[in-house]
Amino acid sequence: MSKELKPPSVIVKFFSVTLVKWQKHHGRHDLPWQMSLDPYSVWLSEIMLQQTQVATVKEYFLRFMQKFPTLKHLARASNDEVMSLWSGLGYYSRAKNLHACAQRIAKDYKGEFPKTVLELQELPGIGPSTAAAIASLCFGSREAILDGNVKRVLTRILAFSGDMTSSVQVKNLFQIAQVLLPDKKSDMPVYTQGLMDLGATVCTPKKPSCTTCPMSKICVSHRNQIVETFPVKTKKIKRSAQSIWLLMLRNAQTQIYLEKRNAIGIWANLYCLPAFESDEKLLESVPVQYRKKAFFREPFLHVLTHKDLYLHVVEIKNAKPLLKQPGKWLTPAEWKSMGLPAPIRQLLVDESKN
């Protein structure tokens, strides 16, 4: 790759034209958010697809659209309604920003999405690539997207050796991505979708299908048989571990005591069993006369992207008088409709079967 940050002319001429043709015949056309180029559905899918696989997102997307068919419906919803539908999808700050963004558009833009990348990036939870995806797919703007899939596709085709953990190198790749855009504005929606499809179905992280890739003729890394060395990422995020002690309080009516967590930190804004950093802190919250009733269960592991959570459940039955905090005593029918962290929901579901 040259230092001028310009791809070879043969690649520029071949790339966009070929990608548009390929997407029309071989790309994905059955994803639920592709049924229209409505900015609301495109935006919702783009937020859900951050750090999450398509197969998982489909179900959540359909549930959201059924409950909140328009942006105004979402803007009028309560935080608990949004969190309840998002429960289990992870990265809960996305749901918080999603709700805030809908309210902002309803208030400041009369419910209509702004059409420029600059305006879109001013909205909560919308970064450069998401803004470009909305602008190009819905409004035909000549804007380059640069999510994880696209970085992989472009770095392989160009054998771009810049470190993708470096903001400078990402900016360099973005400049190149802008050069590769099609000349015709009308091609932008198909082109952008084609990039997404190529990265998701052909130019995959492991065992890419180079023999069926429409870019194999111009792909530098394929020609040199070094495809899987790209993209280059020198900094590896270290995994960490955390232990959390959870207090499971039951009363005689089979209700469970849950508290709403703070707006920051793990499981923000979700309902959860009271959580503590140690067993000592947990027991300090329980009146002395009830501590002997505390039953310590075997801890279980919940794996996040970069962290292992070791969850220790301490159960106390017939516990209604124990706490005076502003939580809620909830029946299974009630907590099932609320926003809960995935491991807490699964724990309570398993408990309700016993």
N, C-alpha and C positions, 0 to 999 in steps of 0.2 A: 504494500500500500504506500503510495507516495505521501510526502509530508505536506503537500499542497492541499490536503483534505478534499481532493476531487477524485471521484472514481474514474477509472478509464472510460473513454468515450464509448467503447464497445459495450460496456456494461450499462451505461446510461441509456443507450439506444435500445438495448434488448430488454432491460429489466421491467419497466412499467408496462410496456406493450404486451409482453409475454405474460406478466402476472395478471393483467386484466382478462386476457383470453382464458387463462387457466382457471381463474376463479369462476367464470361463467359456466364452464363445463365440468370442473372437478372440485370446486370449492363447496363449502357447507351452505345449504340453503334451507335447512329445516330447523334451525335453532329458533326457539319461541320469540326471541327479541328481534328476529329478522323479518317477522311478518309485516312490519311497517318500518319506515324510517322516522318514526315519531321520536323526538328528542327525549321524551320522558322514559320510554322503554329502553332506548340506547344507553342513556345515563344510568338507569337502574342496573342494567346488565353489566356495564363497565365497572361500577362500584362493587358489585357482587363478585365479579371475576378477578378482582385484585386478590392475589394470594390464594385463590380457590379454583378448583377444577370445574370444567364445564358440566360434567355429569352431576356434580353436587348442586351447582347453581340453578339448573333447570327447574327443579322442584321448588326451590325457594322463590325463584322469579315468578313462577305461575301462581304461587300462593299470594305473593305481594300484589300482583296485578289483579287478582280476584278480589282481594280486600281493599286495595287502593288503586282503582283503575285509572285515575288521573293524578297529576301532581297536586291538584287542589285537595283531593281526598287525603293524600299523604300529609299535606301541610296541616290539615285540620285534625289529624289523629293525635292521640296522646302518646307521650314517650313510652308508656308501658305497652301500648298496642304495637308500636314499632318494634320494641325490644322483644316482645313475645314472638313475633313472626321471624325475627332474626335469630332467635335462640338456637344455638347449635352450629351456626355458620362461622362463628369465630371472628376475631379482629373487630370487637364490638364498637370501637371508635368509628368504624365505617357507618354503622347504623345511626350513631349520634350525629355525625356530619350529614348523613343522608337526610335526616329529619330537619336539621337546621337549614340545609340547602333548599329543601322544598319550601320551607316557611319564608326564606329570604326571597326566593323567586316569586312566590305568591304575593309578597308584600311590595317588593321593589320593582318587579317586572310584570305585574298584573297576571302572573301565572304563565307567562311565556318565556321560554329559555332565551337568553341572549345569544347572538349568533357569532360573536367574535371570540377568538381564543383568549384575548386579554380580559374580556368581561367574564368569560366562563371561569378563568383561573382565580378570579376574585371571590368565587363562591366557596363555601365550606366543603372540604373534602375533594375538590376537583384540582388535580395537578396538571402539569403540561400535557402528558400523554392522553389523559382522559378528556381534557379540553379539546385536544386535536382530534380525538376519535369522534366526539360529538359534532364538532364543526365540519369535519370531512365527510362523515357518514350521512349527516342530516342536512347540511347546508352546502355541501360540495366545495368547501374551502380547501385550498391547496396548503394543507398543514400535515406535517409528518408526525406519525405516532412513533413512540419508542418505548414500548413496554418490554418485558422480559423476552417474549417470543420474537419480537422484531429485532431486538439486539442480537439474539442468537442467529437469526436468518442473515442479517447484514454482515455481522463479523465473520461468519463462515464464507459467505460469497466473496467478500473482499479480502479475506485473511487478515482482518483488522486486528492487530496485536495490542492495541491499547487496552489498558486494564479497566474493566467495567466497574471496579470499585472506586475508580477515580472520577470525580465530577468533571475534571478537565477533559478526560478521554470520552466520557459520555457526551459532553458538549461537542466534541470533535465529530463523533459518530452522528450526532443529530444534524450537524451541518451537511454531512454527506447524504443523510436521509432526505434532506430538503432538495438536494440536487436530483435525486432519483425520482421525484414525484412526476406523474404524468402531466403533459402540457394542457390537456383538456380538463376543464373543471368538471365536466359531466362524468369523467372516468373516476373521480376521486372516491365516491362511495364503494365502487367495486374494487378499486385498487386497495383501499384501506382494509376492506373485508378480506381481500386476497392475502394480504400480509399476515393477518391474524390466522387465517386458515392454513397457510403454508407452514407457519411456526407450530401450529397445534397438531397438524395431521401428517406432515411430511418431514420437516426439518426439526424433529423432536430432540430433546436433550440426549437421549441414549438411542442407539441403533436407528439413526435417521434413514429414511427411504431414498437414498441418493439416486437409485436407478430409476425412480419414477418422478423425481423432482424436475420441474420445468426449468430450473436454473442450473442444472448440472453442466450445461455447455459453457457457462461463464463462471462457475464457482471455483475460485482459486484454491480453496482448501480441499475441495473434492479432487481436483486435478492432482494435487500433491499428497492426497491420502492423509490429511491431517484434520479432518472435519471435527472430530470430537475434542480437539484441543481448544476449540473456540465455543463461546466467548472466553477470553482470558479474565480470570478473577484470582488475584493473588492473596487478598485478605479473606480469611475464612472466619465466619462468625462462630465463636466458641459457644458450645452448649453449656447451659447452667442448670442448676437444680434448686428447687425450693420446697420446703415443707410447710404445709398449712394444716392447722387443726380446726376442725369443723364441729360445732356443737349442734347435735340433732336433738331437739326438744319435742317430745310428743305429749299430748294431753289425752284425757280419757275419751275424747270424741274423735280420735285418730287424726287430729289436726297436727300440722307441722308448723313450727315457728320459723318465719323467714324475715330477713331484713334487706332493705334496698341498699346496695353498696354506693360508695361515693362516686362522683363523676369522673374521677381520675384513677389510674391504676388498673390492676387486673380485674376483669369482670365488671368494669365500670357501668353503673346505672342498672345493673341486673339484680334480681332478688336471689338471695343466697342464704344458706345456713350461716349463723354467726361465725365469723372466721377470726383466727388468732395466730400469732407468730410462734407460739409455743404452747405446750400442754399446761405449763404453769399459768400463763396469762388466761387460758381458757378456764381453768379451775378457779382462778381469782374472781371470775365473773359470776360464779355459781355460789349461792348461799351455803355456808358450812354444812348445814344439816342435810344437804342433798348430794354432797360430793361423794359420799360412799356409794351412792346409787349409780355413779357414772360408770358406763361400760365402754372400755376402749376396744374398738374393733381393729382388725388387721388393716394397716394402711394399704391404699391402692395407688397405682401410678396413672397419671393422665399426661400424655405427651403433647406438648405444643411444638411449634416450628423450631424454636431455639431454646426450649426450656422443658425440663421434666418436673412435673408437679407431683409431690408425694402427699397424698391427702389422708389425714388421720381423722377418722370420725369417732366422736365421743357421744354416746347416746344416753339420754336420761328420760325415762318414761314418767307419765303423770306429772308433767313439769310445768303446768300452766302458771302457778304462782311464782315461778323462778325469776322471770325477767320483767322489767318495767320499761325497757327500751321501746322506741317507737316502731316496732316491727309489726308483723301481722301473723295471726294464727289462721292457717288456710287448710281447707279440705283438698283432697286430690283433684276434685273437679275445678277448684279455684286455681291451684298452683299450676295445673297443666296448661292454663291459658295465659300464663305470665312469662316474662322474659327471664329465663334461668340459664346459668352456665351449663354447657353440655354435660360435664361430669356430674353436676348436682341433679340435673334432670334425670339422667340415667339412674343415679343412685335412688332417687325417690320413686321412679317408675318400678325399679326392681323391688323396692320395699313395699309398694302398694300391691304387688302380686303375692306377697307372703301372708 
